[in-house]
Amino acid sequence: MSQIEYFATFDESIEILRALTAEGLQIIVEPELADTPHATSFTSVDDIVKGILALAPGFFLAGPFSRDDIAYSQLTGGTAKGKFAIDPLAGGPLLQCLAARVREVDGAPCLLPGYFSYQDAYLNLRSNEWEKPTAELKGAFRKITSLVKSRCPAFEYKVGSTVFIAPKARAMLEANTVTISAD
């Protein structure tokens, strides 16, 4: 799996997502397991998207690199038996993502990481064969990585530990008003 991790406030994460949707990527949210195989897609970040991501910060990105429909898995056990979830290994392909944010952990404000990633292989729904990520998917990931690094410069926050962190989040960290979840 290829992944870039970053730290930011929720608002800084939203600004990154706005830049990505302006480039034509779609945000696919799945705030909870569903009774039917369906997820909602957004072409821009509005108050609805912000509200969903504030409660459930995981999401997917689709774009021109997504050749197949979104694939779903039906859960076969537990309390969610029969519910549907997006299958990140089939269809699409989709980028898996998590919005960085500040949350209280053990009674103290903490920067929780966000990330953008893609899998090493995807099940092609038409051929039913596993395929490596396409040049289009890798190209989109490189653009996202470049955007994240431009908005979240590298910062050595302790010896031997460099992170990509957005300006407001870094200011909070330097003022000791938050910690980083890896501490």
N, C-alpha and C positions, 0 to 999 in steps of 0.2 A: 504494500500500500504506500502511495506517495501522499505526504501530508505537510502542510505548513500550519504551525500553531502560532497564535498571537494573543496578546493581552490588550484589552481595551475596556472602556466603559460601554454600557449598552448603547448609549447614543452614538459613540464612535463606531461601534459595530454596525449600527443602522446606516450610518453615512457610507461605510464600505459597501453595504448591500445596495444602497441607492446608486452608487457608481457602477456596480455590476449589472443592475437591471437597466441602467442607461446604455450599457453596452449590448443589450439584447438578451441577457440571461433571464430565466424565469425562476422564481422562488416557489418551491413546492413544499407546503407545510402539511404535517401530519400530527396535529396536537394530541390525538388520542387514537387508539385502535378503533377500527370502524366495522360496522355490521355488513358493509358492502365494500368491494374493492374500488375505493375512490379516494383521491386526495385533491386538495384545492391548489391551483396554480395562480400565481400573481406575476404580472409584468412590471410592477412598480411597488415601492414600499409606501403603504399608507397606514393610517391608524389601526386598521384591522390587522395587518401583518405585524405591526409593532406589538399590538396586544397579544397576538398568538405567540410571538417569539418571546415576549416577556414571561409568559407562563411555561412555554415549551420551547427552549432555545435551539433544539435540533431541527434541521431542515435539509432540503436537497436543492441543487441547482441543475436545471436543464438548459440546453441550448442547441445550437446547430450540430453539436457533437452527439446529441441524443437521437439515434437512428430508430430505435424501437419504442413501443409504448412502455409505460411504467408497468413493472411486474409486481404482483402482490403475492404474499404467502398467507395461507389461512392457518391460524394457530390450532394445534390439535390437542392441547392439554392445558391444565390449570384453570384459573378463574376467567381467563380471556379466551377459552376454547371457542372456536368458531369465528373469532374476530379476524380482521384482515389488517396486514401491515405491509408497507412498501418493502420489496425485496431488493436490497442494494446490490446484489450480485447478479441479477437477471434484468434483461431489458435495458432500456435507456441507451447508453449508460448515463448515470447521474453522478454528480459530485455530492458527497456526503459532507455536511457542514454543521457547525455549532457556533452560535453567536457568543462572543466573549462578553463578560458582564461582571458587575460587582454584586456579591451576595454575602450575607452574613453566614459565617462558618464558625461554629463553636463560640458564638457570641461576639465575633469581631468581623468587620468588613474585610472581604477577601476578593482579590482579582481572580476570577475563574477564566481559564483559557477558552478561546474559540479556535476553530480550525476549519480548513478546507482540505478535502482529500478525495482520492479516487482509488478504486480497487486494482489489483494486479491482473484480474481477468473478469470477464462478464459473460454470462450465458446469453448467446444470441437466440432470441425467441423464434426466429424464422428457421434457422438451421439446426437448432438445439445443440449447438457446439459452443465450447468455451473459446473466447477470443481475447487477445491482448487489447489494452486500451489503444484507441486510434490516434493518429497524428492530430486530429482535430481536438480530441479530449486533452491530450498532453499540451497542445498549444493553448487551450483555454486555461488549463491549470497554470501554465507559465505566466499568462497575463494576470491571473488572480494573484499569484505569488508576487509578481512585480508590484501590483497595486497594494497588497498588504505591506510589503516592505517599504513602499513609499509613504504609506500612512502610519506605519508602525516601525520606526527606525530601530535597528539593533541597539541593545542596551545591556551592558554587563552589570547586572544588578547585584551580583556578588561574584567573588573570584571564581572563574571557571564556569559561570552560568550566564550565558547571553540569551536574551529573549527579544522577541519583536514586540514592541509596546507602543501604543498610541500616546500622543502628548498629554492628554488629560489624565489618563491612567498612570503615566510615568510621574506626573506632578503629584498625584495622590500617594504613589509609592515613595517618592523622595521626601514627602512631608510626613511619612509614617502614619498616614490615615488609613492605609490598607496594607495587607500583606499579599503575597502571591501564593496561590494554592499549593505550589510545590514546596513551600517552606516547611 
